[in-house]
Amino acid sequence: MSTSRLALRFAAAAGFAFLFAMPMHAQNPLTVNAMVENQVCLSKDFVQVTFTAVADSDSQPVGFRWDLNNDNKPDTQLNTDPTAVQVYGDESNITVKVVALNKAGERARDILRFATLKCR
């Protein structure tokens, strides 16, 4: 066998081994997006806000934990239900955070800033 043919076979074998060393399916990291689903005036001074979150993860199930008063402490228990409800004053600037955790131990966080409705 010629030297060039031997080199070509070696290169092909090395490339083949490299292909199998690479992961066949790159795992997507956990991501989460929080949003205001609904706001309803309860009186002229208070608004009930419903939040929801959408998580994308290769490792299910995903649990959600909400910080509804921006004190960096969870206000809800870890739950697979992505919704939370809280009452705020009308015309308030609010910051909430959601943390999503999956079965693989990954966690992701999103921060949501919004203003509540003006109730009359």
C-alpha positions in Angstrom: 0.0 0.0 0.0 1.4 3.4 -0.9 2.2 6.0 1.7 -0.5 8.4 0.4 -3.2 5.7 0.6 -2.1 4.8 4.1 -2.2 8.4 5.2 -5.7 8.8 3.7 -7.0 5.7 5.5 -5.5 7.0 8.8 -7.1 10.4 8.3 -10.5 8.9 7.5 -10.3 6.6 10.6 -9.3 9.6 12.8 -12.2 11.6 11.4 -14.6 8.7 12.0 -13.4 8.4 15.6 -13.9 12.1 16.1 -17.4 12.0 14.9 -18.3 9.3 17.5 -16.6 11.2 20.2 -18.9 14.2 19.7 -22.3 14.1 21.4 -25.0 13.1 19.0 -27.6 15.4 20.6 -26.5 18.6 22.2 -28.4 19.1 25.4 -30.3 22.4 25.6 -29.9 24.2 28.9 -33.0 25.0 31.0 -34.6 28.4 30.1 -37.6 30.2 31.6 -39.6 33.2 30.6 -42.1 34.9 33.0 -45.1 37.0 31.9 -48.1 38.7 33.2 -51.1 36.6 32.1 -53.9 38.9 33.4 -54.6 41.9 35.6 -58.0 42.5 37.2 -59.1 45.5 39.4 -60.5 44.3 42.6 -61.4 47.7 43.8 -60.3 51.3 43.0 -57.0 50.6 44.9 -56.1 46.9 44.3 -55.2 44.8 41.3 -55.1 41.0 41.2 -52.2 39.9 38.9 -51.9 36.4 37.4 -48.4 35.4 36.3 -47.3 32.4 34.2 -43.9 31.1 33.1 -42.8 29.0 30.2 -39.8 26.7 30.6 -37.8 24.9 28.0 -35.8 21.9 29.2 -34.6 18.5 27.9 -35.0 17.2 31.4 -38.6 17.1 32.7 -40.5 17.7 34.9 -39.8 21.4 35.6 -40.8 23.0 38.9 -41.4 26.8 39.5 -40.8 29.0 42.5 -42.0 32.6 42.5 -40.6 35.7 44.4 -43.7 37.9 44.2 -42.4 40.8 46.4 -38.8 41.1 45.2 -37.2 40.3 48.5 -35.1 37.4 47.0 -37.0 34.8 49.0 -39.5 32.4 47.4 -43.2 33.2 48.1 -44.4 30.0 46.6 -43.6 26.3 47.1 -41.8 24.5 44.3 -44.6 23.4 42.0 -45.0 22.1 38.5 -47.9 24.6 38.0 -46.3 27.6 36.3 -48.9 30.1 37.5 -49.0 32.4 40.5 -51.5 35.0 41.7 -50.8 38.1 43.8 -52.6 41.3 44.8 -50.9 44.7 44.4 -51.8 48.3 44.7 -53.0 49.9 41.5 -50.5 52.0 39.5 -47.5 50.3 41.2 -44.2 49.4 39.6 -43.6 45.8 40.4 -40.7 43.4 40.1 -41.2 39.6 40.4 -38.8 36.7 39.8 -39.4 33.1 38.9 -36.9 30.3 39.3 -37.4 27.1 37.3 -35.7 23.8 38.4 -35.6 20.6 36.4 -35.0 16.9 37.2 -31.3 17.2 36.1 -30.7 19.9 38.8 -30.4 22.8 36.4 -32.0 26.1 37.4 -32.9 29.2 35.4 -34.3 32.5 36.5 -36.3 35.3 34.9 -37.1 38.8 36.2 -40.3 40.6 35.2 -40.9 44.3 35.7 -44.3 45.9 35.0 -46.8 48.4 36.1 -50.2 47.5 37.5 -53.4 48.9 36.1 -55.0 52.1 37.1 -58.3 51.3 38.8 -61.2 53.7 39.1 
